[in-house]
């Protein structure tokens, strides 16, 4: 058999796991790179990876690498391949195309069409017959990756992502992908434990993915055995005899492995979820091999006959703050269960919020970074022994705020270096105050972690008085908390001096890492609102009761743009928060506005904001989940058309008030499409997100003209941090 250049893709941060796995499959010198592993091998090697890899997404067989400086270069490079050696004229194909740092082609949809055209034109010219397109199960799937001026053309031997094993047929809320589940088990050393006949327990098993992946590892059960389609099965060079041999070998190994399967058990408190897990287990042919029952986490004790082993789980992340208290209690309860019943066991769990892991009261090994979709997470690994136990103290950020403010009102140690912060603040003010006065800006950011030692954002608000809102970026655990508090106290002590304002007009908040919709967290009930002005609009802000004040300062340019463009139009504000964009549209002359938000508190705030301003037109406020409202008949009825729409969704949400999990990177296409359906013929939709890793695939929305206007919407006071948000202007394309 000839030797091919091959590449297996995998999720970010799993490259080393995949490389180690490929070595166990007999592959020499696999080379881990970003989002995958390169290796060499014959067709049997490639088939073996497709059949046995638990952590790969796809296996690509490289056909050619060629330079691309123009669209024609791409077309010509694809035509250099004799496609009749890979596909018959009457067969089907599909093309996936991606590009990075390419000046020649940056539209993925266009690139895919160009590749498809090159293949189709070659076959038509030779046989007067052209292959069809089948995006589901084509005879061959072609992958092209264009990096800079170099294109890599490959056959996708997997056909569809290898994480789809074939046993899951019911979607539940926030499932973990099969290859991520396998990565957790591998990192926790489950194969070695299984060989020692240790027990595997998932006390929050959900749909059973971790249990099934653990059982398949323990039973030497190839993860690809359940699949009836791979990308090579319709390929003309497919070696069917080789594939039959590998499958027969895998079936034999599975039969032997199942006979010595250790105890594998799952618990879940939800009856519906338990039934789904049992269905998936049956689909995998593992009925009566894995035990699942309904049981609360507090009752998740092992049977006396079980040999100590591994507790593995994917618990709730608590990304929505209204869920945080309940989720924190769940983790505390879980920690007590582990301490009481699982001495001598090992534990692996994936979390996104380190604070929740702290609630367990059990010290962990060094966390391992992994990604669950776009969400950065940590794998915690615990050895359950009394030496690792501790009593977690309350870590309420607001308690720390109170302590820091109290310290700042007394003497501050001289070595905090607060004079450095004061000097930088004065320098910033000298520049920004001139800009603000020239542009009639009254509320703006005057400092944003300019000095690493003083990792805080400082915002100035000018109204009937001058106020300062300070948001400290919570220091990592590697930073001494006492020193961090002293520096922060020094910062707070300098602000009133430099700005010549009362100490009581300085407010402090702790901003924890990537908590998405934290502006909805309530800290106090002062009810103290203050009036500020922006672009001729009067708006209410609150410094004491919430993490955010009610006004996102970085969105100032887009609000002013909305005001300029709103005259004579109907305006829709989705995920409206406190309705500041609605006020700008109304003041700008909108004939009607619609404001939609899920929070009654913020709908009320938006109404108050509008009432402070003299406006004409009609205005409606709707308390609803924007996703549900957009899909409803009431929203999609033809009379409801808008000339201007502002769409600024959260990054992630699994609120109790929403029926499904929302992830901006996964769900933005449907969201934008539903919102754009409400655009008038000449309407404009502005879409914004503060998710820093967000990627907009223009080709996924071919019905819209999409312009990236992010640079134009970053104000001067945020120029040091241009990724504070991204923004696009979208309009409907005319169809002739």
C-alpha positions as CSV (number, residue, x, y, z in Angstrom):
1,X,0.0,0.0,0.0
2,X,1.2,3.5,-0.7
3,X,2.0,5.9,2.2
4,X,-0.1,9.0,2.5
5,X,0.2,12.3,4.3
6,X,-2.7,12.3,6.8
7,X,-4.1,14.8,9.3
8,X,-6.5,14.2,12.1
9,X,-8.4,17.2,13.5
10,X,-9.5,17.6,17.1
11,X,-10.9,20.3,19.3
12,X,-8.6,23.0,20.7
13,X,-6.4,21.9,23.7
14,X,-6.8,18.2,22.8
15,X,-4.0,17.9,20.3
16,X,-1.5,16.2,22.7
17,X,-4.2,13.7,23.8
18,X,-4.9,12.8,20.2
19,X,-1.1,12.5,19.4
20,X,-0.7,10.1,22.3
21,X,-3.7,8.1,21.2
22,X,-2.4,7.8,17.7
23,X,0.9,6.3,19.1
24,X,-1.2,3.6,20.8
25,X,-2.6,2.8,17.3
26,X,0.9,2.1,16.1
27,X,1.6,5.5,14.4
28,X,5.2,6.6,14.6
29,X,6.1,10.3,15.2
30,X,2.7,12.0,15.1
31,X,3.1,15.8,15.0
32,X,0.7,17.8,17.1
33,X,-0.2,21.2,15.7
34,X,-3.0,23.7,16.2
35,X,-6.4,21.8,16.2
36,X,-5.0,18.5,15.0
37,X,-2.2,16.0,14.5
38,X,-0.2,15.3,11.3
39,X,1.0,11.8,10.6
40,X,1.9,9.4,7.7
41,X,0.6,6.0,6.9
42,X,-1.0,3.7,4.5
43,X,-4.8,3.2,3.9
44,X,-5.1,0.6,6.6
45,X,-3.6,3.1,9.1
46,X,-6.1,5.8,8.0
47,X,-9.0,3.3,8.3
48,X,-7.7,2.2,11.8
49,X,-7.8,5.8,13.0
50,X,-11.3,6.3,11.7
51,X,-12.4,3.2,13.5
52,X,-10.5,3.5,16.7
53,X,-9.8,7.2,17.5
54,X,-11.8,8.4,20.5
55,X,-10.7,12.0,20.4
56,X,-10.4,12.9,16.7
57,X,-13.0,14.8,14.8
58,X,-12.0,14.0,11.2
59,X,-9.2,12.2,9.3
60,X,-8.0,13.9,6.2
61,X,-6.0,12.3,3.4
62,X,-3.9,15.0,1.7
63,X,-4.1,15.0,-2.1
64,X,-2.2,18.1,-3.0
65,X,-0.7,21.3,-1.7
66,X,-0.4,24.3,-4.1
67,X,0.0,28.1,-4.1
68,X,-3.1,30.3,-4.3
69,X,-2.7,34.0,-5.1
70,X,-6.0,34.4,-6.9
71,X,-9.3,32.7,-7.4
72,X,-8.1,31.2,-10.6
73,X,-5.1,29.7,-8.8
74,X,-7.6,27.8,-6.6
75,X,-9.6,26.6,-9.6
76,X,-6.5,25.5,-11.5
77,X,-4.9,23.8,-8.5
78,X,-8.1,21.7,-7.9
79,X,-8.2,20.8,-11.6
80,X,-4.6,19.3,-11.5
81,X,-6.1,16.3,-9.7
82,X,-7.5,13.5,-11.9
83,X,-10.9,13.3,-10.2
84,X,-12.0,10.3,-12.1
85,X,-9.6,8.3,-10.0
86,X,-11.6,9.3,-7.0
87,X,-15.2,9.6,-8.1
88,X,-17.5,8.5,-11.0
89,X,-19.3,11.2,-13.1
90,X,-22.7,10.2,-11.7
91,X,-21.6,10.1,-8.0
92,X,-22.1,12.9,-5.4
93,X,-19.7,15.1,-3.6
94,X,-19.5,17.8,-0.9
95,X,-16.9,20.5,-0.3
96,X,-15.8,22.2,3.0
97,X,-13.6,25.2,2.7
98,X,-11.8,27.3,5.3
99,X,-9.3,30.2,4.9
100,X,-7.0,32.0,7.3
101,X,-4.9,35.1,6.4
102,X,-5.8,34.8,2.8
103,X,-6.0,37.9,0.6
104,X,-7.2,35.9,-2.4
105,X,-10.3,34.3,-0.9
106,X,-11.8,34.9,2.5
107,X,-15.4,34.0,1.8
108,X,-15.8,30.3,2.7
109,X,-19.0,29.8,0.7
110,X,-17.4,31.2,-2.4
111,X,-14.2,29.2,-1.9
112,X,-16.3,26.0,-1.6
113,X,-18.2,26.8,-4.8
114,X,-14.9,27.4,-6.7
115,X,-13.6,24.0,-5.7
116,X,-16.9,22.3,-6.6
117,X,-16.9,24.1,-10.0
118,X,-13.4,22.9,-10.8
119,X,-14.3,19.3,-10.1
120,X,-17.7,19.4,-11.9
121,X,-16.2,21.2,-14.9
122,X,-13.5,18.6,-15.3
123,X,-15.9,15.7,-15.2
124,X,-18.4,17.4,-17.5
125,X,-15.8,18.1,-20.1
126,X,-14.6,14.5,-20.1
127,X,-17.9,12.6,-19.7
128,X,-20.6,15.1,-20.5
129,X,-22.0,14.2,-17.0
130,X,-21.4,16.0,-13.8
131,X,-21.5,14.8,-10.2
132,X,-24.3,15.9,-7.9
133,X,-24.0,17.6,-4.5
134,X,-25.0,15.8,-1.4
135,X,-24.2,17.6,1.9
136,X,-25.4,14.7,4.1
137,X,-23.7,11.5,2.8
138,X,-21.8,12.1,-0.4
139,X,-19.6,9.6,-2.2
140,X,-16.6,11.8,-1.3
141,X,-16.2,14.8,0.9
142,X,-13.4,17.3,-0.1
143,X,-11.7,19.5,2.4
144,X,-9.7,22.6,1.4
145,X,-7.8,24.7,3.9
146,X,-6.2,27.9,2.6
147,X,-3.6,29.4,4.9
148,X,-2.1,32.6,3.5
149,X,-1.1,31.7,0.0
150,X,-1.0,27.9,0.4
151,X,-3.9,25.6,-0.1
152,X,-4.1,22.0,1.2
153,X,-6.6,19.8,-0.7
154,X,-7.7,16.7,1.1
155,X,-10.2,13.9,1.1
156,X,-12.3,13.7,4.3
157,X,-12.1,10.0,5.1
158,X,-14.4,10.4,8.1
159,X,-17.3,11.8,6.2
160,X,-18.9,13.3,9.2
161,X,-17.3,14.1,12.6
162,X,-16.0,11.0,14.3
163,X,-17.5,12.2,17.6
164,X,-20.8,11.0,16.3
165,X,-20.5,7.4,17.4
166,X,-24.1,6.4,16.4
167,X,-25.6,5.7,19.8
168,X,-27.0,9.1,20.6
169,X,-30.4,10.0,18.9
170,X,-32.0,12.3,21.4
171,X,-30.7,15.8,22.1
172,X,-30.8,17.1,25.7
173,X,-29.8,20.4,27.2
174,X,-26.0,21.1,27.1
175,X,-24.7,17.6,26.3
176,X,-20.9,16.9,26.3
177,X,-19.5,15.7,23.0
178,X,-18.3,12.2,22.8
179,X,-14.7,13.0,22.0
180,X,-14.4,15.5,24.8
181,X,-15.9,12.9,27.2
182,X,-13.2,10.5,26.0
183,X,-10.5,13.1,26.6
184,X,-11.7,13.6,30.2
185,X,-11.5,9.8,30.8
186,X,-8.1,9.5,29.2
187,X,-6.7,12.4,31.2
188,X,-8.1,10.8,34.4
189,X,-6.3,7.5,33.7
190,X,-9.5,5.5,33.2
191,X,-8.0,2.8,30.9
192,X,-5.5,1.8,33.5
193,X,-8.1,1.8,36.3
194,X,-10.5,-0.2,34.1
195,X,-7.8,-2.8,33.5
196,X,-7.5,-3.1,37.3
197,X,-11.3,-3.7,37.4
198,X,-12.0,-0.4,39.2
199,X,-15.5,1.1,39.2
200,X,-16.7,4.0,37.0
201,X,-19.5,6.2,38.4
202,X,-21.1,9.3,37.0
203,X,-23.4,10.7,39.7
204,X,-24.8,13.4,37.3
205,X,-24.8,11.2,34.2
206,X,-27.3,13.2,31.9
207,X,-27.7,11.3,28.6
208,X,-24.9,8.8,29.6
209,X,-22.1,10.0,27.3
210,X,-19.3,9.6,29.9
211,X,-20.6,6.2,30.9
212,X,-20.8,5.0,27.4
213,X,-17.3,6.3,26.5
214,X,-15.9,4.8,29.7
215,X,-17.6,1.4,28.9
216,X,-16.3,1.4,25.3
217,X,-12.7,2.1,26.5
218,X,-12.9,-0.6,29.2
219,X,-14.4,-3.2,26.7
220,X,-11.9,-2.4,23.9
221,X,-14.9,-1.4,21.9
222,X,-14.0,0.6,18.8
223,X,-15.9,3.9,18.8
224,X,-16.5,3.7,15.1
225,X,-18.2,0.2,15.1
226,X,-21.7,1.6,15.3
227,X,-21.4,3.9,12.3
228,X,-22.5,2.7,8.9
229,X,-21.1,5.6,6.9
230,X,-17.6,7.0,6.5
231,X,-16.2,9.3,3.9
232,X,-14.2,6.6,2.2
233,X,-17.0,4.1,1.6
234,X,-18.1,5.7,-1.6
235,X,-14.5,6.6,-2.7
236,X,-13.3,4.7,-5.8
237,X,-10.0,3.8,-4.2
238,X,-11.7,2.4,-1.1
239,X,-10.2,-1.0,0.0
240,X,-13.3,-2.8,1.1
241,X,-11.4,-6.0,2.0
242,X,-9.1,-4.1,4.3
243,X,-12.0,-2.4,5.9
244,X,-13.9,-5.7,6.4
245,X,-10.7,-7.1,8.1
246,X,-10.4,-4.2,10.5
247,X,-14.1,-4.3,11.4
248,X,-14.0,-8.1,12.0
249,X,-10.9,-7.6,14.2
250,X,-12.7,-4.9,16.1
251,X,-15.8,-7.0,16.6
252,X,-13.7,-9.8,18.0
253,X,-11.9,-7.5,20.4
254,X,-15.3,-6.1,21.6
255,X,-16.7,-9.5,22.3
256,X,-13.6,-10.4,24.4
257,X,-13.6,-7.0,26.2
258,X,-17.3,-7.0,27.1
259,X,-16.8,-10.3,29.0
260,X,-14.6,-8.5,31.5
261,X,-16.3,-5.1,31.8
262,X,-16.0,-3.6,35.3
263,X,-18.9,-2.1,37.3
264,X,-20.1,1.1,35.5
265,X,-23.0,3.0,37.1
266,X,-24.7,6.3,36.5
267,X,-27.1,8.4,38.7
268,X,-29.2,11.4,37.8
269,X,-32.0,13.1,39.6
270,X,-34.1,13.7,36.4
271,X,-36.3,10.8,35.4
272,X,-36.5,12.0,31.7
273,X,-32.7,12.2,31.5
274,X,-32.3,8.7,33.0
275,X,-34.7,7.3,30.3
276,X,-32.6,9.0,27.6
277,X,-29.4,7.5,29.0
278,X,-30.9,4.0,29.1
279,X,-32.0,4.4,25.4
280,X,-28.5,5.4,24.4
281,X,-27.0,2.5,26.3
282,X,-29.4,0.1,24.4
283,X,-28.4,1.8,21.1
284,X,-24.8,0.9,21.8
285,X,-25.7,-2.7,22.6
286,X,-24.7,-2.3,26.2
287,X,-28.0,-2.9,27.9
288,X,-27.5,-4.7,31.2
289,X,-23.8,-3.8,31.0
290,X,-24.2,-0.2,32.5
291,X,-26.6,0.4,35.4
292,X,-28.4,3.8,35.5
293,X,-30.9,4.9,38.1
294,X,-32.6,8.0,39.4
295,X,-30.8,9.2,42.5
296,X,-30.0,12.6,44.0
297,X,-26.4,13.7,44.4
298,X,-26.7,13.5,48.2
299,X,-27.6,9.8,47.9
300,X,-24.8,8.9,45.4
301,X,-23.0,6.4,47.7
302,X,-21.3,3.4,46.2
303,X,-22.3,-0.2,47.1
304,X,-20.1,-2.1,49.4
305,X,-19.2,-4.6,46.7
306,X,-17.9,-1.9,44.3
307,X,-14.1,-1.6,44.0
308,X,-13.0,2.0,44.5
309,X,-12.3,3.6,41.1
310,X,-13.2,6.8,39.3
311,X,-16.0,9.3,39.8
312,X,-16.4,11.3,36.6
313,X,-19.0,14.0,35.8
314,X,-19.9,17.0,33.8
315,X,-21.9,19.0,36.4
316,X,-23.9,22.2,35.7
317,X,-21.6,25.2,35.0
318,X,-23.8,27.9,36.6
319,X,-23.1,30.3,33.7
320,X,-26.3,32.3,34.4
321,X,-26.1,34.1,37.7
322,X,-29.6,33.5,38.8
323,X,-28.7,29.8,38.8
324,X,-25.4,30.4,40.7
325,X,-26.7,30.0,44.3
326,X,-28.4,26.7,43.5
327,X,-25.4,25.4,41.5
328,X,-23.0,26.5,44.3
329,X,-25.2,24.5,46.8
330,X,-25.0,21.5,44.4
331,X,-21.2,21.6,44.4
332,X,-21.1,21.9,48.2
333,X,-23.4,18.9,48.5
334,X,-21.3,17.0,46.0
335,X,-18.2,17.7,48.0
336,X,-19.8,16.4,51.2
337,X,-20.9,13.2,49.4
338,X,-17.4,12.6,48.1
339,X,-15.9,13.2,51.6
340,X,-18.4,10.9,53.3
341,X,-18.6,8.0,50.9
342,X,-15.7,7.9,48.4
343,X,-12.5,7.7,50.4
344,X,-9.8,6.1,48.3
345,X,-11.6,7.0,45.0
346,X,-10.4,9.4,42.2
347,X,-12.6,12.1,40.8
348,X,-12.6,13.9,37.5
349,X,-14.9,16.8,36.7
350,X,-15.1,19.5,34.0
351,X,-16.1,23.0,35.2
352,X,-16.0,26.5,33.7
353,X,-16.0,28.5,37.0
354,X,-13.1,27.7,39.4
355,X,-15.1,29.2,42.2
356,X,-17.5,26.3,42.0
357,X,-14.7,23.8,42.2
358,X,-13.5,25.6,45.4
359,X,-17.0,24.9,46.9
360,X,-16.2,21.1,47.0
361,X,-13.7,21.6,49.8
362,X,-11.2,19.2,48.3
363,X,-7.8,20.2,46.9
364,X,-7.2,19.2,43.3
365,X,-4.2,18.5,41.1
366,X,-3.2,21.2,38.6
367,X,-6.3,21.9,36.4
368,X,-6.2,21.0,32.7
369,X,-7.7,23.5,30.2
370,X,-10.2,22.0,27.7
371,X,-13.0,23.5,25.7
372,X,-16.6,22.5,25.7
373,X,-17.7,24.0,22.4
374,X,-16.6,27.7,22.7
375,X,-16.6,27.6,26.5
376,X,-13.2,27.4,28.1
377,X,-13.3,24.9,31.0
378,X,-11.0,23.2,33.5
379,X,-10.7,19.5,34.2
380,X,-10.3,19.0,38.0
381,X,-8.7,15.8,39.2
382,X,-9.1,14.9,42.9
383,X,-7.8,12.1,45.1
384,X,-10.3,11.6,47.8
385,X,-8.3,11.4,51.1
386,X,-8.6,13.3,54.3
387,X,-5.3,15.2,53.7
388,X,-7.0,16.9,50.7
389,X,-10.1,18.1,52.6
390,X,-10.6,21.7,53.7
391,X,-13.5,23.9,54.8
392,X,-14.3,26.4,52.0
393,X,-14.8,29.9,53.4
394,X,-17.3,32.2,51.8
395,X,-15.8,34.0,48.8
396,X,-18.4,36.6,48.2
397,X,-16.8,39.3,46.0
398,X,-18.9,42.0,47.6
399,X,-17.5,41.1,51.0
400,X,-14.1,41.7,49.6
401,X,-15.3,45.0,48.1
402,X,-16.3,46.1,51.5
403,X,-13.0,45.2,53.0
404,X,-11.0,46.9,50.3
405,X,-13.1,50.1,50.6
406,X,-12.6,50.1,54.3
407,X,-8.8,49.7,53.9
408,X,-8.7,52.6,51.4
409,X,-10.2,55.0,53.9
410,X,-7.3,54.5,56.3
411,X,-3.6,54.4,55.9
412,X,-2.2,52.6,52.8
413,X,1.2,50.9,52.8
414,X,3.8,53.0,51.0
415,X,5.0,50.1,48.9
416,X,1.7,49.7,47.0
417,X,3.1,52.0,44.2
418,X,-0.2,53.9,44.1
419,X,1.6,57.0,42.9
420,X,2.3,55.1,39.6
421,X,-1.4,54.6,39.1
422,X,-2.1,58.3,40.0
423,X,0.5,59.5,37.4
424,X,-1.0,57.3,34.7
425,X,-4.5,58.4,35.5
426,X,-3.5,62.1,35.3
427,X,-1.8,61.4,31.9
428,X,-4.9,59.7,30.6
429,X,-7.2,62.5,31.8
430,X,-5.1,65.1,30.1
431,X,-5.7,63.5,26.8
432,X,-9.2,62.1,27.2
433,X,-10.8,65.2,28.8
434,X,-10.0,67.3,25.7
435,X,-11.5,64.6,23.5
436,X,-14.6,64.3,25.7
437,X,-15.2,68.0,25.8
438,X,-14.8,68.4,22.0
439,X,-17.3,65.5,21.4
440,X,-19.7,66.4,24.2
441,X,-19.0,63.0,25.9
442,X,-19.9,63.1,29.6
443,X,-19.3,59.4,30.6
444,X,-16.2,57.6,29.5
445,X,-13.4,55.2,30.5
446,X,-10.4,56.9,31.9
447,X,-8.2,53.8,32.8
448,X,-8.3,50.2,31.7
449,X,-5.6,48.0,33.3
450,X,-2.9,50.2,31.8
451,X,-0.5,49.0,34.5
452,X,-0.5,45.3,35.1
453,X,-0.3,45.8,38.8
454,X,-3.5,47.8,38.8
455,X,-5.8,45.5,36.8
456,X,-9.0,47.5,36.9
457,X,-11.3,49.6,34.7
458,X,-12.2,53.1,35.8
459,X,-15.2,54.8,34.3
460,X,-16.0,58.5,34.8
461,X,-19.7,59.6,34.9
462,X,-20.6,63.3,34.9
463,X,-24.1,64.4,35.7
464,X,-25.4,66.6,38.5
465,X,-22.3,65.3,40.3
466,X,-19.2,63.3,39.2
467,X,-19.0,59.6,40.0
468,X,-16.5,57.0,39.4
469,X,-17.2,53.3,38.8
470,X,-14.3,51.0,39.4
471,X,-14.3,47.4,38.2
472,X,-11.4,45.2,39.3
473,X,-10.6,42.3,37.1
474,X,-10.3,39.6,39.8
475,X,-6.7,38.5,40.2
476,X,-5.7,34.9,39.4
477,X,-5.1,32.6,42.4
478,X,-1.3,32.8,41.7
479,X,-1.4,36.5,42.9
480,X,-1.2,37.0,46.6
481,X,-4.7,38.2,47.7
482,X,-3.4,40.5,50.4
483,X,-1.1,42.4,48.1
484,X,-3.8,42.6,45.4
485,X,-6.1,44.1,48.0
486,X,-3.5,46.6,49.1
487,X,-2.9,47.8,45.6
488,X,-6.6,48.1,44.9
489,X,-7.0,50.0,48.2
490,X,-4.3,52.3,47.0
491,X,-6.0,52.8,43.7
492,X,-9.3,53.7,45.5
493,X,-7.4,56.2,47.8
494,X,-5.9,58.0,44.8
495,X,-9.0,58.4,42.7
496,X,-10.8,61.1,44.9
497,X,-7.5,63.0,45.1
498,X,-6.8,63.1,41.4
499,X,-10.4,63.7,40.4
500,X,-11.3,66.0,43.3
501,X,-14.5,64.2,44.2
502,X,-15.9,62.9,47.5
503,X,-14.8,59.4,48.5
504,X,-18.5,58.3,48.6
505,X,-18.7,59.0,44.9
506,X,-16.3,56.1,44.1
507,X,-17.9,52.7,43.6
508,X,-16.1,49.4,43.4
509,X,-17.1,46.1,41.8
510,X,-15.2,42.8,41.3
511,X,-15.5,41.6,37.7
512,X,-14.9,37.8,37.6
513,X,-13.6,36.2,34.4
514,X,-16.0,35.7,31.5
515,X,-19.3,35.5,33.3
516,X,-21.2,36.6,30.2
517,X,-24.4,38.2,31.5
518,X,-23.1,39.5,34.8
519,X,-24.8,42.8,34.4
520,X,-28.0,41.1,35.7
521,X,-26.4,40.2,39.1
522,X,-27.9,42.3,41.9
523,X,-25.6,43.3,44.7
524,X,-27.7,45.7,46.8
525,X,-31.1,47.4,47.0
526,X,-30.1,51.0,47.3
527,X,-32.5,52.1,44.6
528,X,-30.3,55.1,44.0
529,X,-30.4,56.2,40.3
530,X,-28.6,59.1,38.9
531,X,-29.2,61.0,35.6
532,X,-26.5,61.4,33.0
533,X,-26.8,62.7,29.4
534,X,-25.5,61.2,26.2
535,X,-26.1,62.6,22.7
536,X,-29.0,64.7,23.9
537,X,-30.6,61.8,25.7
538,X,-31.2,61.6,29.5
539,X,-30.5,58.2,31.0
540,X,-30.5,56.6,34.4
541,X,-27.5,54.8,35.9
542,X,-27.1,52.9,39.1
543,X,-23.7,52.4,40.7
544,X,-24.5,50.5,43.8
545,X,-27.0,47.7,43.0
546,X,-25.5,45.9,39.9
547,X,-22.1,45.0,38.5
548,X,-22.8,47.1,35.4
549,X,-24.3,50.6,35.7
550,X,-27.1,50.3,33.1
551,X,-25.1,51.9,30.4
552,X,-22.4,50.1,28.3
553,X,-19.9,52.9,27.5
554,X,-18.2,51.0,24.7
555,X,-21.5,51.0,22.8
556,X,-21.7,54.8,22.7
557,X,-20.8,55.0,19.0
558,X,-23.4,52.5,17.9
559,X,-26.1,54.2,20.0
560,X,-25.3,57.5,18.4
561,X,-25.3,55.9,14.9
562,X,-28.8,54.5,15.7
563,X,-29.9,58.0,16.7
564,X,-28.7,59.5,13.4
565,X,-30.4,56.8,11.3
566,X,-33.7,56.3,13.2
567,X,-35.7,59.3,11.8
568,X,-38.9,58.2,10.3
569,X,-38.2,54.5,10.9
570,X,-39.6,51.7,13.1
571,X,-36.9,50.5,15.6
572,X,-36.5,47.1,17.3
573,X,-34.2,46.7,20.3
574,X,-33.5,43.0,21.1
575,X,-31.9,41.9,24.4
576,X,-32.5,45.5,25.2
577,X,-31.1,45.7,28.8
578,X,-32.0,49.1,30.1
579,X,-33.2,50.4,26.7
580,X,-30.6,53.1,26.1
581,X,-30.5,52.3,22.4
582,X,-34.3,52.7,22.3
583,X,-34.0,56.2,23.9
584,X,-31.5,57.2,21.2
585,X,-33.8,55.9,18.4
586,X,-36.8,57.7,19.9
587,X,-34.9,61.0,20.4
588,X,-33.6,60.6,16.8
589,X,-37.1,60.6,15.5
590,X,-38.2,57.0,15.2
591,X,-41.9,56.7,14.5
592,X,-42.2,53.6,16.6
593,X,-40.0,51.5,18.8
594,X,-40.2,47.9,20.2
595,X,-38.1,47.0,23.2
596,X,-37.7,43.3,24.1
597,X,-35.9,41.9,27.2
598,X,-36.5,38.9,29.4
599,X,-36.0,40.8,32.7
600,X,-38.9,42.7,34.1
601,X,-36.4,44.8,36.1
602,X,-34.7,46.1,33.0
603,X,-38.0,46.6,31.0
604,X,-39.1,48.8,33.9
605,X,-35.7,50.6,33.8
606,X,-36.1,51.1,30.0
607,X,-39.5,52.6,30.5
608,X,-38.2,55.1,33.0
609,X,-35.3,56.0,30.6
610,X,-37.7,56.7,27.8
611,X,-40.1,58.7,30.1
612,X,-37.2,61.1,30.9
613,X,-37.0,62.2,27.3
614,X,-39.4,64.2,25.2
615,X,-40.2,62.0,22.2
616,X,-42.9,61.4,19.6
617,X,-44.0,58.1,18.1
618,X,-45.4,55.0,19.6
619,X,-43.4,52.8,21.9
620,X,-44.0,49.2,23.1
621,X,-42.1,47.2,25.7
622,X,-42.2,43.4,25.7
623,X,-41.0,41.2,28.5
624,X,-40.0,38.0,26.7
625,X,-37.2,35.6,25.9
626,X,-36.0,37.2,22.6
627,X,-35.3,33.8,21.0
628,X,-38.9,32.7,21.6
629,X,-40.3,36.0,20.7
630,X,-38.5,36.2,17.4
631,X,-39.7,32.8,16.4
632,X,-43.3,33.5,17.4
633,X,-46.2,34.3,15.1
634,X,-46.7,37.6,16.8
635,X,-43.2,38.8,15.8
636,X,-43.1,37.2,12.3
637,X,-46.5,38.6,11.2
638,X,-46.0,40.7,8.1
639,X,-47.1,44.1,9.5
640,X,-44.3,44.0,12.0
641,X,-41.4,45.3,9.8
642,X,-38.6,47.5,11.0
643,X,-36.3,49.9,9.3
644,X,-33.7,49.6,12.0
645,X,-32.8,46.7,14.4
646,X,-30.2,46.5,17.2
647,X,-29.3,42.9,18.2
648,X,-26.8,42.6,21.1
649,X,-27.3,39.1,22.6
650,X,-25.5,37.5,25.6
651,X,-22.6,35.1,24.9
652,X,-24.1,32.2,26.7
653,X,-27.3,31.5,28.6
654,X,-29.1,28.6,30.2
655,X,-31.5,30.5,32.3
656,X,-34.4,28.7,34.0
657,X,-36.6,31.1,32.1
658,X,-35.3,29.8,28.7
659,X,-36.3,26.5,27.3
660,X,-32.9,25.8,25.7
661,X,-29.3,26.6,26.1
662,X,-28.1,29.6,24.0
663,X,-24.5,29.8,22.8
664,X,-23.7,32.8,20.6
665,X,-21.2,31.0,18.5
666,X,-23.4,28.0,17.8
667,X,-26.8,29.9,17.5
668,X,-26.0,33.2,15.9
669,X,-27.0,32.2,12.4
670,X,-30.6,31.3,13.4
671,X,-30.8,34.3,15.7
672,X,-29.7,36.7,13.0
673,X,-31.9,35.1,10.4
674,X,-35.0,35.4,12.5
675,X,-34.2,39.0,13.4
676,X,-33.5,39.9,9.7
677,X,-36.9,38.4,8.8
678,X,-38.4,41.5,10.5
679,X,-36.4,44.0,8.4
680,X,-38.2,46.2,6.0
681,X,-36.9,46.1,2.4
682,X,-34.4,48.9,2.9
683,X,-33.8,48.1,6.6
684,X,-30.6,47.8,8.5
685,X,-29.7,45.3,11.3
686,X,-26.8,46.0,13.6
687,X,-25.4,42.9,15.3
688,X,-23.0,43.2,18.2
689,X,-21.3,40.7,20.5
690,X,-18.6,41.0,23.2
691,X,-17.5,37.3,22.9
692,X,-13.9,37.8,22.1
693,X,-13.4,34.5,20.3
694,X,-16.5,35.0,18.1
695,X,-16.1,34.2,14.4
696,X,-18.6,35.4,11.8
697,X,-19.1,33.1,8.8
698,X,-20.5,35.4,6.2
699,X,-21.2,32.4,3.9
700,X,-23.7,31.0,6.4
701,X,-26.0,34.0,5.8
702,X,-26.0,34.3,2.0
703,X,-29.2,36.3,2.0
704,X,-27.6,39.2,3.7
705,X,-24.9,41.7,2.8
706,X,-22.6,41.8,5.9
707,X,-20.1,44.6,6.7
708,X,-17.8,44.4,9.7
709,X,-18.0,47.9,11.2
710,X,-16.3,47.0,14.5
711,X,-13.4,49.4,14.1
712,X,-15.9,52.3,13.5
713,X,-17.8,51.4,16.7
714,X,-14.8,51.4,19.1
715,X,-14.7,54.8,20.9
716,X,-11.5,56.7,21.7
717,X,-11.7,55.8,25.4
718,X,-11.6,52.0,24.5
719,X,-8.8,52.3,21.9
720,X,-6.4,50.3,24.0
721,X,-8.8,47.3,24.1
722,X,-10.3,47.1,20.6
723,X,-11.7,43.6,21.2
724,X,-14.2,45.0,23.8
725,X,-16.9,44.1,21.2
726,X,-17.5,43.3,17.5
727,X,-20.2,44.8,15.4
728,X,-21.6,44.2,11.9
729,X,-24.0,46.0,9.6
730,X,-26.4,43.7,7.8
731,X,-28.9,44.4,5.0
732,X,-31.0,42.2,2.8
733,X,-29.7,41.4,-0.6
734,X,-32.0,42.2,-3.5
735,X,-33.2,39.1,-5.3
736,X,-33.9,39.7,-9.0
